[in-house]
Amino acid sequence: MASKASSEAATAARAAEIPKLPGLGRSWYRRGALYWSRRVLTGVLWLLLLGVVGYLVIRLYQSFRTELPPAARLAWDCVQGAAACAALVWGWTAERRRHAERLLDPPTPDESRARRRERAHRNRGVTAAARVLWLIVLPVMPSVFAYGVGAFLSALTVGESAAEVGARRWLEDRRTGRRGE
């Protein structure tokens, strides 16, 4: 029979083997209260951010549409409403398709961290370019925003991210001894 000290050492060794994922730490492995609180908090914070951005989009769009004559304004609003609905569905389906592709070849924990760093650097350039694009995209901004909301809601509602799937596979490979594959 194993001693309590040896079983605690084995548990500590297994816990140290579980890789940390960006934004989730090691909570992804057990998917307990900490994991779900992180996922819910992340979702709530993103929804708040989307609410603020949505408010700004509406205010900017209204500044554009006030320059239109009343008849054109109604027609433009109807077209924008239909386009926004189509963009919402398009954003949802495009994100689901991207997620399915990422699940075919999920990243290892190291690749997840590297991709996150790469996205952070790329986002700086996109943010700078977006300042100029606001003026160009302003007339169709509700549709662009609806696409983003659809993609966000799709990503928010997946059961397991590609990083989690990749980490599970990586951990399983390490435990079964297939480290080189």
C-alpha positions, 0 to 999 in steps of 0.5 A: 500500500502506498503512503500518503506522502507518495500519493501526494507526490504523484498528484503534485507531479501530475498537476505540474504536468498539466500545461497552463493555457492563456486566459485559463491557466490550469483550470481547463483540465478539471473544468470546475468552478474556477474554469466556468467563472473565468469563462463567464467573466470573460463573456460578460466583459466582452459583452460589456465591451461590445455594448460600448462599441455598439453604442459608439457605432450607433451614434456614428451611424446616426451622424451619417444618416442625418445627412440623408433626405427622409425618404433615402434615410428610410430606404437606407435603414431598411437596407442596413437592417437586412444587411446587419441580419445577414452579417450576423448570421455570416459572422456566426457561420464563419466563426463556427467554420474557423473553429471546426478547422482549428479543431482538426489541428489543435495547437499544443500549449506552447503554440497557443501561447505563441499564437496569442503573443502574435495576435497581440502584436498584430492587433496593434497594427489593426487598431492603428489602421482601424482609426482611418477605416472608421471614416470609410466604413461608417455608412455600413458600420451596423453590418460590420458590427453585426458580423463581429457580434455574430463571430463573437457569440459563436466563439463564446458558445463553443463547448471547448476551444481548440487550445483546450483540445490541443492541450488535452491531446498533448497531455494524453500523448505525454502520458502514453509516451508518444512525445515525438509524434 
